[in-house]
Amino acid sequence: MSDSRAVSAPPPLAGLLDGLNAPQRQAGLATEGPVLILAGAGTGKTRALTARLAHILYSRLAWPSEVLAVTFTNKAAREMRHRMEMLVGDMAEGMPYLGTFHAIAARMLRKHAGLVGLEANFTILDTDDQMRLLKQVVIEAGLDEKRWPAKQLAGMIDRWKNRGELPADVPFGEATSFGEAGRNGAALYARYQQRLAALNAADFGDLLLHMLTIFDTHPDVLADYRRRFKYILVDEYQDTNIAQYRWLTLLAAERRNIACVGDDDQSIYSWRGAEVANILKFEKDFPGAVVIKLEQNYRSTPAILAAANGLIAHNKGRIGKALFTDKAPGDPVRIIGVWDGPEEARLVGDKAEAMGRDGV
């Protein structure tokens, strides 16, 4: 590999894997080909992920800039980078493509902004800015903003962008569900996109949507990124939406060195576009994939896990797994009924305060 960048000598590989259980170790070492890591709650997935990344870098399988590591939150990205710094030192600083979907897509888009009519210094609108612009679009269309609130239109547009849909792609039944005759949602979506372009701006949904458009219309750009990324790692895969799924599968299509970590039992974001089907069909999308299950829980007692396993077993269309632990049995699980959310919050707060006084 012709690269003049100096890196420190790698420690013994065993040192990176110390303290990992057998499935975690397998997750750290199975670098080639598609891998689905099913990580139940409290099973030490972050340790396994960082060990995997460290193994790739220290084994010289790729340079830091050749690894795409995607998280869902800035907090998760910071934690992963911090752990990587503890394991590999300065090499972690050379990982420009470790971050959230939005951060990485924004980095890409600034390099190719001209291909979608933007300049490299485009502005990313926050929620308040987006709402103000949509209110202008609604009013300019002659609609009553009280009857057709911008917040409702924003939700529809976000949903369409999460599915990777441009205005022309919006299903007819949804396109006509906002506004009045001749002023439907898809038309307002198109007008909103025109206003964004005129302002040299994008909202969060545009970051991935524009990159999908660029990949579709400029295959040379996609080919460049496919060559760059020798390894792809994705956290919380059960929470990916269709646009994120398309972006990832396009990038991974040739090398197929993609490792997706998640748990279909923890999919709770369908209301904002998450598609649990993405994780359920991983083996179909990537034939020959290795499936690794992290089932040893380090957080909860056997009593809690027994209740959780018994409850989640009723889910339909799940990938079978059963969490276990070596901890002491713990107290029996109790069910406490409350009338509403505020009462539940008070109950939990009072209990936490009492436990604090007792030194728990």
C-alpha positions, 0 to 999 in steps of 0.5 A: 500500500503506497502511503507515506503516512507514519503510524506507530507500530501495532500492539499484539492483536491479542491486546485489542481483543482482551476481555471480549467474549467469543461472539464479540471477538468474532465480530472484531475479526470477521472483517471480510464480506458482509457481516450482521452483528445482532447486538442485544441491549447491554451486550457490549457492542461498542467494545466489539465495534471499536475492537473491529475498527482497531483490528482493521487499522492495526492490521493494515487492512485499510488506512483511516481515511478508507473506513466509513463508520456511521453512527446515529447521534453525535454522542455515539460518534464522539464516544466511538472516536474517544474509544478509538483514540484509546486503542489506536492513538493518532490514527483515530484523528485520520478518520474523516468518515467517522460520524453521523449520517448527516455529518458524513453526507454533508462532507460529501455534498460540499465536495460535489455541491455543484452537481445539484445546483449548490455552492460548496458553502451552502447553508444547512437549515435548522428546524426553525429556519425550515419552518419559516421558509415553509410558511412562506411557501404555503402563504405564497401558494395562496393557502391559509396557513392556519388550515394548512400549517407549515409544520404538517407540510414539513412532516410530509416533506421529511417523510418523502426525503427519508424515503429518498423521494424527489417531488416527482417520485411522491405517490399520487395519493400522498401528493394530493393529501395537503392543500387544495386542488392545484396546490398539492403537497408535491407541488409545494415540495417542489416549490420549497426545493426551488427556494432552497436552491435559490438560497444556496441552502439545504435541510437535513433531509437534503444531505442524503437525498442530494447524494443519492441524486448525485450517485444516480446521475454521476456514476463516476462519483459513486465509483470513486467512493466505492474505491475509497471505502474498503470497509463500512461499519454501521451502528443502530442499523435497525433505525435506518430509513430508506434513504440511508439504506439506499446510500449504504447499499450503493456504497457497499455494492462492490467490495461488500465489506459492510458490517451492520450492527443493530437489534430488530428488538430495539426498533422504536423509530418507525414514526420518523421513517425507520425501516426495521425491514432493513435489518431483517432482509440483510441476508437477502441483500448480501447473500453469504452474510455472516450473522453474529449474535451478541447475547451475553448481557452485562447490564441487567439481572436474570430476572429482568432478562427473563421478563424481557425475553418472554415479552419480546418473543411475541414480536412477529418477524424478528430474528431469534435471540435470547439474552443471558447474563452471569449476574446474580438473580436480582429482585423479581420484576414488578409491574406497577400501574399508573394513570398517565405519563406525569404520574409515571414520571413522578413515580420513577423520580421518587424511586430514583431519589429514594435509591440515592438516599439508600446509597444504591 
